[in-house]
């Protein structure tokens, strides 16, 4: 589930970043593109982790990327002249909640 959600989110981040690019909002477009697509990449990488600790670590990195993505989206939301990104903020919040649950559960139990 988290693989699919994070992949679909990355696709939407790409579309939104391209929209920002076309509006010449290059700096936020680039930052958002990097962090927003990195969430799914780290989740995918966790699927082939070498240990439980490695699994948890990769999900913690994904959580950090999700937090950073939320920051860039909040900047877009509150800056004048930026396209609406409320749906992306809701998505990254949901993804972050799932990632947090995975980390918590993994620490308590096995992978």
C-alpha positions as CSV (number, residue, x, y, z in Angstrom):
1,X,0.0,0.0,0.0
2,X,2.7,2.5,1.0
3,X,4.7,1.7,-2.2
4,X,1.7,2.5,-4.4
5,X,0.7,5.6,-2.4
6,X,4.3,7.0,-2.5
7,X,4.7,6.2,-6.2
8,X,1.4,7.9,-7.1
9,X,2.3,10.9,-4.9
10,X,5.7,11.2,-6.7
11,X,3.8,11.3,-10.1
12,X,1.6,14.1,-8.8
13,X,4.7,16.0,-7.4
14,X,6.3,15.7,-10.8
15,X,3.2,17.2,-12.5
16,X,3.0,20.0,-9.9
17,X,6.7,20.7,-10.1
18,X,6.4,21.0,-13.9
19,X,3.6,23.5,-13.4
20,X,5.8,25.5,-11.1
21,X,8.6,25.3,-13.6
22,X,6.4,26.7,-16.3
23,X,5.5,29.6,-14.0
24,X,9.3,30.2,-13.6
25,X,9.2,29.2,-9.9
26,X,12.3,27.1,-10.4
27,X,13.8,27.0,-6.9
28,X,10.7,25.6,-5.2
29,X,10.0,23.3,-8.1
30,X,13.4,21.7,-7.9
31,X,13.3,21.4,-4.0
32,X,9.8,19.9,-4.1
33,X,10.7,17.5,-7.0
34,X,13.7,16.2,-5.1
35,X,12.1,15.6,-1.7
36,X,8.7,14.5,-3.1
37,X,10.1,11.8,-5.3
38,X,12.6,10.7,-2.7
39,X,9.9,9.5,-0.3
40,X,8.9,6.6,-2.6
41,X,12.5,5.9,-3.6
42,X,13.3,5.3,0.1
43,X,10.2,3.2,0.7
44,X,11.1,1.1,-2.3
45,X,14.7,0.7,-1.1
46,X,13.4,-0.4,2.3
47,X,11.8,-3.4,0.6
48,X,15.3,-4.8,0.0
49,X,16.8,-3.9,3.3
50,X,19.5,-6.0,4.8
51,X,18.2,-6.0,8.4
52,X,15.4,-4.8,10.6
53,X,17.5,-1.8,11.6
54,X,18.2,-1.0,7.9
55,X,14.5,-1.3,7.1
56,X,13.6,1.1,9.9
57,X,16.4,3.5,8.9
58,X,15.2,3.7,5.3
59,X,11.7,4.4,6.5
60,X,13.0,7.1,8.8
61,X,14.7,8.7,5.8
62,X,11.4,8.5,3.9
63,X,9.7,10.3,6.9
64,X,12.3,13.1,6.8
65,X,11.7,13.5,3.1
66,X,8.0,13.6,3.7
67,X,8.5,16.3,6.3
68,X,10.6,18.3,3.9
69,X,8.1,17.9,1.2
70,X,5.4,19.2,3.4
71,X,7.5,22.2,4.2
72,X,8.0,23.1,0.5
73,X,4.2,22.6,-0.1
74,X,3.4,24.9,2.8
75,X,5.6,27.5,1.3
76,X,3.8,27.1,-2.0
77,X,0.4,27.3,-0.2
78,X,1.2,30.5,1.6
79,X,3.1,32.3,-1.2
80,X,1.3,34.6,-3.5
81,X,0.9,33.4,-7.1
82,X,1.4,29.7,-6.5
83,X,-1.0,27.1,-7.8
84,X,-3.2,25.3,-5.3
85,X,-1.4,22.4,-3.6
86,X,-3.9,21.5,-0.9
87,X,-4.4,18.0,-2.3
88,X,-0.7,17.3,-2.2
89,X,-0.5,18.5,1.4
90,X,-3.2,16.1,2.4
91,X,-1.6,13.2,0.5
92,X,1.9,13.7,2.1
93,X,0.3,14.0,5.5
94,X,-1.5,10.6,5.0
95,X,1.8,9.1,3.7
96,X,3.7,10.4,6.7
97,X,1.1,8.9,9.1
98,X,1.5,5.5,7.4
99,X,5.3,5.7,7.5
100,X,5.2,6.6,11.2
101,X,3.0,3.5,11.9
102,X,5.3,1.3,9.9
103,X,8.3,2.5,11.9
104,X,6.5,2.1,15.2
105,X,5.3,-1.3,14.4
106,X,8.7,-2.4,13.1
107,X,10.4,-1.3,16.3
108,X,7.9,-3.4,18.4
109,X,7.8,-6.5,16.2
110,X,9.8,-8.0,13.4
111,X,10.0,-6.8,9.9
